[in-house]
Each structure stands twice: as structure tokens, then as C-alpha cells.
Amino acid sequence: MDKKAKLLDAVSAALKDGTISRGDLQKLMSRHGTKLIKEDQPGRLSAVDVMFYVASIVLFAAIVALVNQVWDEGLAVRAFLSAGVGALFWAAALYFLIRPRTSDIERGMTNALLLTGSLSIIFGGFVIAHGYTPHSSDLSFYAISIALVVLGLVHMAFGWQIKRALLLLTGVLLFTASFPSFAFGILGETDTPFFIYCLVVATSGGLLAYITRIVARYGVGTEQGRIFDPLAVFTILMSLYVASYDDSGLVWLLVLVMGIIGLFYLSIITQNKLLLGNGSFFLVLAIITISFRYFSGNAAISLLISAAGLLGTAVMAAHINRRYIK
């Protein structure tokens, strides 16, 4: 056996026993300017895949209905039929994942089990949080935030263990959602201006983008680190737009416009058309809002300003897309 074959066998054995991971190989290849080709690249969903996913959603609906029927049997029964059953689905999916070879049917079954298990565990988390909410028939923001933190960590841990990006990213969404929930719980106890709530949601959008980058760096690869950028940007801009309906509305509209200008520049740097689309949409929305809010006394002028804003935004977006985004 030559030196190259021995080296390949050693790397294969190290991957098998967990001494090194695919992430380690990715970092090594990146140092030499080579991108590691991933196996099992996801393609278009087939009709069979769609049927598996539909079946998993129907199965989850049956679990929800069953929990509702036995609601009066106690928290332990509700928790087992939701989170407990979801954990069993994940265990079954893990069985298929550790098999050396799987057929298309087994892969579809695995994806369905992972989806149903995830939905059931999320549902179970809120069921348990509801059971521990004192002196209330409704979930408090604090109970929701604790449930979201636990659910997010569980999804990220399991997703990292089985190398499934979708579970990791689901965990990121759940974990990030715990911040506005906790903040709303605090703000709800005080006389807080409306725009503060909007700023909390905008901050959550920034946290989503930042946490996704951290998790992607250590879990699913840096190429997935920007996957939630369009959603984060939409959340931030929408929060600023909603804040414009507060007493100091004009200030927040100006902040929104300045943010959009910065977003156009960011879309050029990152070569991201979705960011450009987000910016264009909110620029049009801001211009129409300004025209009808501050020139409402003359409908003709409001319509002219709106039309000019639409045409100007379309021309600018097309120019940026054609000249600066490859």
C-alpha cells in the first residue's frame, strides 16, 4: 500500500471514530483555497418526499388532537404524548441515520420522523411551560422565553450531533425568539412607549443574523451563516416601519430610509439580491406612506409622489442589480 492510500485510510478511520469531523476537513481545504464538496446535496423534492412530509404533518396534527382529548389527565400524560413521543420519533430517525446505507424510502422516512419529532417536541415544550405557569390559564412571556431557550438548545444540540442543518437552524430561530418574549414580559409590567417594543423586535432581527453566523461556523459550515440575513433584514425594517405609527413617526420613517440606503450598499458588498429586494420594497412602502400621511390634503399630489417613488425605486434597483451585483 502506497503512502497516499495509507493516508486516505487514516483519514477515513478518523472520520468514522469521530476523531476529526467534516468541519475539520472543510477548514483544512479552505486554507488551500479548495472547497470541500458535500455529499448528498439536497435537490428538488420528489413527489414521494412531499408525501412523506405531508404524512408527518398529518401525524403531528393527530398528536395535537390526542393531547387535547387527554388534557385533563394531567401534565405527565400531556408531556409524554407530545415531547415524549417526539423524542421517540427522533430516536427512530437516529436509527435510520446510523445505518451504513439507506434507500430512498428510508431517507424519506427519516426526514418525516425528524419533522414530526421536531414539531411534537416544540409543542410539548409549550405544553410543559403551560403546566408550570403559576396561577394563570395562559402562558406568560417568561414561561414562553424559558421554553424557547430549552427548545432551541435541544434542536441545536441534536442537529449538530446528526449533522442536519435544518434542525440547527430551527434551533437558532427558537433560541432567538426567546429574547423578544423575555423583553416583552419585562416591558409589559411598565408603561412603555410603543416604539420600544418595535426596537426589541428589530434587535431580535440583528440577533438572528449574528447567532446564525456563530452556529454555522461551528455546526453547518460558513456558507449557511447568511441564510437568515433576508429574514433578519425584513424583521428590522418592518419594525422600524411599524414604529413610524408612534407619536414620533416622522423620525422613524427617516431612520427607516437611512437604513434602506445602508442596505443597498450592503447588498452590493454581499452580492445579495434578496437584500436589494427587501430594501426596494420598504423604500416604496416608506415613500407611499409619506405621500399619503403628510400630503393627504391633495390626493393628486399624493399619487404623483407615490408614482415617482415607484418609478425611481425601480430604476435604481435595476441599475444596482445590473451594474454592481454579479
SULKA-V65441 format. One record per helix or strand of 2 or more residues. SS is the DSSP state (2 for helix, 1 for strand). FROM is the first residue (numbers start at 1). LEN is the number of residues. Records with the same first field share a line. If there is no record, write none. Layout:
SS=FROM-LEN ; FROM-LEN
This chain:
2=3-15 ; 22-10 ; 47-23 ; 71-3 ; 75-23 ; 104-28 ; 141-22 ; 165-23 ; 194-25 ; 222-3 ; 229-15 ; 249-22 ; 273-22 ; 299-25
